[in-house]
Amino acid sequence: MTSLPSHELTIIEETAKRSAYRLCNGAGTIEIAFVTKGDRNHFPIAQASIFAKYIREMLMRCFNDYWSREDAALRPTAGYYTDAQRWLADAAPLIDRLGIDRSRLIRER
């Protein structure tokens, strides 16, 4: 594992609904689990999900505020794939005029 080379990784479980791992090093051990629909069954996961969605909405508001200052006629985007495609097409002339590299606007997995 390259992102935590000082840790030993043990796979506890990998199923369609849950993947769990143990990371160990000299300082201690941590277990991490990825659970399908975890927010339905675990209140802390639900809280984290709500918080993450709120932060995303605030960041999208900042994003749209910036672009609307550059072009008031540009409709805001929610940022999800289909709407983002529409927004990128609408914003193309402005993006070109500002000399912004499109790769800075598009997340690639």
VEXDREN-2710 file (C-alpha; in Angstrom, 1 decimal):
% VEXDREN-2710
k/r/px/py/pz
1/MET/0.0/0.0/0.0
2/THR/1.7/3.2/-1.1
3/SER/-0.3/5.8/0.7
4/LEU/0.6/4.5/4.1
5/PRO/3.8/2.5/3.6
6/SER/4.6/2.3/7.4
7/HIS/1.4/0.4/8.0
8/GLU/0.6/-3.2/7.7
9/LEU/-2.8/-3.8/6.0
10/THR/-5.0/-6.7/6.9
11/ILE/-8.3/-7.4/5.1
12/ILE/-10.9/-8.3/7.6
13/GLU/-13.9/-8.7/5.3
14/GLU/-14.8/-7.8/1.7
15/THR/-18.4/-8.4/0.7
16/ALA/-21.0/-6.6/-1.4
17/LYS/-22.3/-4.8/1.6
18/ARG/-19.2/-4.3/3.8
19/SER/-15.5/-4.0/3.4
20/ALA/-13.4/-3.8/6.5
21/TYR/-9.6/-3.3/7.0
22/ARG/-7.1/-3.2/9.8
23/LEU/-4.1/-0.9/9.6
24/CYS/-1.3/-1.5/12.1
25/ASN/2.0/0.2/12.8
26/GLY/4.2/0.7/15.9
27/ALA/1.9/3.4/17.2
28/GLY/-1.3/1.4/17.2
29/THR/-4.1/-0.2/15.2
30/ILE/-7.1/1.3/13.5
31/GLU/-10.0/-0.5/11.8
32/ILE/-11.8/1.1/8.8
33/ALA/-15.1/-0.2/7.3
34/PHE/-17.0/0.9/4.2
35/VAL/-20.6/0.0/4.7
36/THR/-23.4/0.1/2.1
37/LYS/-26.2/2.4/3.3
38/GLY/-24.3/3.0/6.6
39/ASP/-26.1/6.3/7.1
40/ARG/-29.4/4.3/7.6
41/ASN/-28.0/2.3/10.5
42/HIS/-25.3/4.4/12.1
43/PHE/-26.1/7.9/13.4
44/PRO/-22.5/9.2/13.2
45/ILE/-22.4/8.2/9.5
46/ALA/-25.7/10.0/8.9
47/GLN/-24.3/13.1/10.6
48/ALA/-21.1/13.0/8.6
49/SER/-23.2/12.6/5.4
50/ILE/-25.4/15.5/6.2
51/PHE/-22.4/17.7/7.0
52/ALA/-20.6/16.7/3.8
53/LYS/-23.6/17.5/1.7
54/TYR/-23.9/20.9/3.5
55/ILE/-20.3/21.7/2.8
56/ARG/-20.7/20.7/-0.8
57/GLU/-23.7/23.0/-1.2
58/MET/-21.7/25.9/0.4
59/LEU/-18.7/25.3/-1.9
60/MET/-21.0/25.1/-5.0
61/ARG/-22.5/28.5/-3.9
62/CYS/-19.0/30.0/-3.8
63/PHE/-18.3/28.5/-7.2
64/ASN/-21.4/29.8/-8.7
65/ASP/-21.0/33.3/-7.1
66/TYR/-17.5/33.6/-8.7
67/TRP/-18.8/32.7/-12.1
68/SER/-21.8/34.9/-11.9
69/ARG/-19.5/37.8/-11.1
70/GLU/-17.7/37.1/-14.4
71/ASP/-20.9/36.6/-16.4
72/ALA/-24.3/37.4/-14.8
73/ALA/-26.1/35.6/-17.6
74/LEU/-24.4/32.3/-16.8
75/ARG/-26.9/30.0/-15.1
76/PRO/-25.5/28.3/-11.9
77/THR/-24.8/24.6/-11.7
78/ALA/-25.6/22.0/-9.1
79/GLY/-22.3/20.3/-10.2
80/TYR/-23.8/16.9/-10.9
81/TYR/-22.8/15.2/-14.1
82/THR/-25.7/16.1/-16.5
83/ASP/-26.0/19.7/-15.2
84/ALA/-22.2/20.1/-15.2
85/GLN/-22.1/19.1/-18.9
86/ARG/-24.7/21.8/-19.6
87/TRP/-22.8/24.4/-17.5
88/LEU/-19.4/23.5/-19.2
89/ALA/-21.0/24.1/-22.6
90/ASP/-22.6/27.4/-21.5
91/ALA/-19.4/28.6/-19.8
92/ALA/-17.0/27.5/-22.6
93/PRO/-16.6/31.0/-24.1
94/LEU/-15.9/32.5/-20.6
95/ILE/-13.5/29.7/-19.7
96/ASP/-11.6/30.3/-22.9
97/ARG/-11.6/34.1/-22.4
98/LEU/-10.2/33.7/-18.8
99/GLY/-7.7/31.2/-20.0
100/ILE/-8.7/28.6/-17.4
101/ASP/-7.5/25.0/-18.0
102/ARG/-10.7/22.8/-18.1
103/SER/-8.9/20.1/-16.2
104/ARG/-9.0/22.4/-13.2
105/LEU/-12.8/22.3/-13.4
106/ILE/-13.5/18.6/-14.0
107/ARG/-12.8/15.9/-11.5
108/GLU/-11.5/12.7/-13.0
109/ARG/-11.5/9.4/-11.1
END
